[in-house]
Amino acid sequence: MSLNQRQHIRFSLDIPAIIYTKFGEKQETLLQQISIGGCFTGWEENVYVGDEFRMEIELPNKNFLPLYCKALYRVENTGIGASFLDISEFEQSLISKIIAHRLDIEGV
């Protein structure tokens, strides 16, 4: 996906998350990039392009924000690019808070 196709600014930040695959497997991961529309996460062998899965992203208060995602692309042995499905304005505001919190922690 080219930069011209992106709808939202994506930030390169390390954010803890949990992925639940369509097989019910739970996998801790680290989001390497995030925007209010999607993310790029660590490599998951059981997630393929087109798969829908649930993800929980850690909030600043250590709770988790549950989101439904769709895998858009895979970079072999590197990671999965995914969009957030049916995301509400409230969920988008929480993702913005996650981004702002991580930017503060990383001193950006």
C-alpha positions as CSV (number, residue, x, y, z in Angstrom):
1,M,0.0,0.0,0.0
2,S,1.5,3.3,-1.0
3,L,1.5,6.4,1.1
4,N,-1.0,8.0,-1.3
5,Q,-3.5,5.3,-0.5
6,R,-3.5,6.0,3.3
7,Q,-6.4,7.9,4.8
8,H,-4.7,8.5,8.2
9,I,-1.3,9.4,9.4
10,R,0.5,6.3,10.7
11,F,2.9,6.5,13.6
12,S,5.9,4.2,14.2
13,L,5.5,3.2,17.9
14,D,5.8,0.0,19.9
15,I,2.4,-0.7,21.5
16,P,1.5,-3.9,23.2
17,A,-1.5,-5.8,21.9
18,I,-3.1,-9.2,21.8
19,I,-4.3,-10.9,18.6
20,Y,-7.1,-13.6,18.6
21,T,-7.0,-15.6,15.4
22,K,-10.0,-17.1,13.7
23,F,-8.9,-20.4,15.3
24,G,-9.2,-18.9,18.8
25,E,-5.5,-18.7,19.3
26,K,-4.3,-15.9,21.6
27,Q,-1.0,-14.3,20.7
28,E,0.8,-11.3,22.4
29,T,2.3,-9.0,19.8
30,L,3.8,-5.5,19.5
31,L,2.2,-3.0,17.1
32,Q,5.1,-1.4,15.1
33,Q,2.9,1.2,13.4
34,I,-0.6,2.5,14.1
35,S,-3.1,5.0,12.9
36,I,-6.8,5.6,13.7
37,G,-7.6,3.4,10.7
38,G,-5.2,0.4,11.1
39,C,-1.9,-0.9,12.2
40,F,1.1,-3.0,11.3
41,T,1.8,-5.8,13.8
42,G,4.4,-8.4,14.3
43,W,4.5,-11.6,12.3
44,E,1.6,-14.0,12.8
45,E,1.8,-17.3,10.9
46,N,-1.9,-18.0,11.2
47,V,-3.2,-14.7,9.9
48,Y,-3.6,-14.4,6.1
49,V,-4.7,-11.6,3.7
50,G,-8.4,-11.2,4.0
51,D,-8.7,-12.8,7.4
52,E,-10.7,-11.0,10.0
53,F,-9.6,-11.2,13.6
54,R,-10.0,-9.6,17.0
55,M,-7.2,-7.4,18.5
56,E,-6.9,-5.8,21.9
57,I,-4.6,-2.8,22.2
58,E,-3.2,-1.7,25.5
59,L,-4.6,1.6,26.8
60,P,-2.5,4.0,28.9
61,N,-4.4,2.8,32.0
62,K,-3.3,-0.8,31.2
63,N,-6.9,-1.9,30.2
64,F,-7.3,-3.1,26.6
65,L,-9.3,-1.7,23.7
66,P,-11.0,-4.5,21.7
67,L,-11.1,-4.0,18.0
68,Y,-12.0,-6.1,14.9
69,C,-9.5,-6.1,12.1
70,K,-9.0,-7.3,8.6
71,A,-5.5,-8.4,7.3
72,L,-4.7,-6.3,4.2
73,Y,-1.2,-7.5,3.5
74,R,1.6,-9.7,4.9
75,V,5.3,-9.1,4.8
76,E,6.7,-12.6,5.1
77,N,8.5,-13.1,8.4
78,T,8.0,-9.5,9.3
79,G,4.4,-8.5,10.0
80,I,0.8,-8.1,9.1
81,G,-0.9,-4.8,7.9
82,A,-4.5,-4.6,9.1
83,S,-7.4,-2.2,9.0
84,F,-9.8,-1.6,11.9
85,L,-13.3,-2.7,11.0
86,D,-16.5,-0.7,11.9
87,I,-14.5,1.6,14.2
88,S,-16.5,4.2,16.1
89,E,-15.5,7.8,16.8
90,F,-15.1,6.9,20.4
91,E,-12.7,4.0,19.5
92,Q,-10.8,6.4,17.2
93,S,-10.5,8.9,20.1
94,L,-9.1,6.1,22.3
95,I,-6.6,5.2,19.6
96,S,-5.6,8.9,19.4
97,K,-5.0,8.8,23.2
98,I,-2.9,5.6,22.9
99,I,-0.8,7.3,20.2
100,A,-0.4,10.5,22.3
101,H,0.6,8.5,25.4
102,R,3.2,6.5,23.5
103,L,4.6,9.7,21.9
104,D,5.0,11.2,25.4
105,I,6.7,8.0,26.7
106,E,9.1,7.9,23.7
107,G,9.8,11.6,24.1
108,V,8.6,12.5,20.6
